[in-house]
């Protein structure tokens, strides 16, 4: 990847102030377009059309001949796939590079593509655990716990909470990428993102652990022993009570590990869920599992 | 179901379908989609509760890379229509939601394959620098994703007024509905497993067990557990040297401490 040369080119051009650069309207337009970027997700080039549509304000701002615009559009109809919200900083970097290129900077088409492709992997490595692994499950779990008690606050908390985070990520991410240009490529290996990912992963795993215990219900009502105590009272020992003495929630924990193992074997989640349905029905029918 | 309700049901499911591919505004999550369906069908309370139950199951469902998750949108919209309009229990809702999530997954894979055609059309428009053409391709594919949810939901909503749906639901034996409810208690772990696998952080697994044990032997609610988890996360990163490249590992301490006078001597030597 020839990022080192392009880094120099962009940073030398005083990336903080883009004279004749994107306007506020372009920012707003890019934001709205980017919020639909996965709309045309397809199995050939994934998010490609969404990238081209999101970058249209940039292309129109910096290229004025049909030929240049066509070249730019084709450039951004190539394969692209990352965590959607985290694509905005990448768009910002690309916009800075396109601007530089349109002004005659020493940037090849392949440099832009290389930076774009080079960023999507590492940023997805941050975006997936942070947004899909932590932010959404944690907010959804909070929302669901309220919703189960029929409280409308549950959906509202989830919806507004996650959207504020999403909008901020997209809006400031794009601005940040555009202002810093390719210099953010060298920051990627730096501490901030790694720390953020680690914090999110720890929180996410901690909450997953507590949910396995709190919100998974597996009950074994099977009676394994019963006798009449001194007062004539019937005392029964169920399989559940024996397991609870060992470690409450142990069955849920083991089942989670089984699922993780099956998913790692590339078994579709839906088949695992159907398998559990069969177990549920058989267990209920035989009295081994209960509500 | 009135004509106005019918239109609103189609509208909500259209939005949910489009959100499910975009993964932006989260209208496709059961928590939101079921609440909106409940609002439209005049039983917000049931919609919210059903959304909460389904959200637990769908908690970890996510599209990462090329892997498709089960589809929460179709499951949420149709389950809401069925539960609210035929006064079924939330348990029945869960039971029908899961097969629907599988069906929705198949449908979205189908639409995402069709979208390849739109991609090739977009290439042709790019040759001519036709911005509008590419936009039309993009949003047409998005609309198809919306219709993928809206059409099946509309069909179910249309028959929900007749006895067809009720008869079909009543025909399900008790052992099946009961069994599905039992399973509903533990299918939630599939979502948790998806999240844990995605994190790919074996070294952080102690935090998973910590969360499990603290939740098992305490009465903290989720907010309390969340705060505790956040504190642990921050402390972990603060204390862990691998997250502090800027800070040099302490130099051999003895050399520095004892070196004070030597340094002076060296300096003196040089000055002399």
Interface residues (C-beta under 8 A of the other chain):
Chain A: X35 X36 X37 X38 X39 X40 X41 X42 X43 X44 X45 X46 X48 X49 X50 X52 X53 X56 X59 X60 X66 X67 X69 X70 X73 X74 X77 X81 X84 X85 X128 X129 X132 X133 X136 X137 X138 X140 X141 X142 X143 X144 X145 X146 X147 X148 X150 X151 X152 X154 X155 X158 X159 X162 X163 X166 X190 X191 X194 X195 X198 X199 X200 X201 X202 X203 X204 X205 X206 X207 X208 X209 X210 X211 X212 X213 X214 X215 X216 X217 X218 X219 X247 X248 X249 X252 X253 X255 X256 X257 X259 X260 X263 X264 X269 X270 X272 X273 X274 X276 X277 X279 X280 X281 X282 X283 X284 X285 X289 X290 X291
Chain B: X18 X21 X22 X23 X24 X25 X26 X29 X31 X32 X35 X44 X45 X48 X49 X51 X52 X53 X55 X56 X59 X60 X61 X62 X64 X65 X66 X69 X70 X98 X101 X102 X105 X109 X112 X113 X114 X115 X116 X118 X119 X122 X123 X125 X126 X127 X128 X129 X131 X134 X135 X137 X138 X139 X140 X141 X142 X145 X175 X176 X178 X179 X180 X181 X182 X183 X184 X185 X186 X187 X188 X189 X190 X191 X192 X193 X194 X195 X196 X197 X198 X199 X201 X204 X205 X207 X208 X209 X210 X211 X212 X213 X214 X215 X216 X221 X222 X223 X225 X226 X228 X229 X230 X232 X233 X234 X236 X237 X240 X243 X244 X245 X246
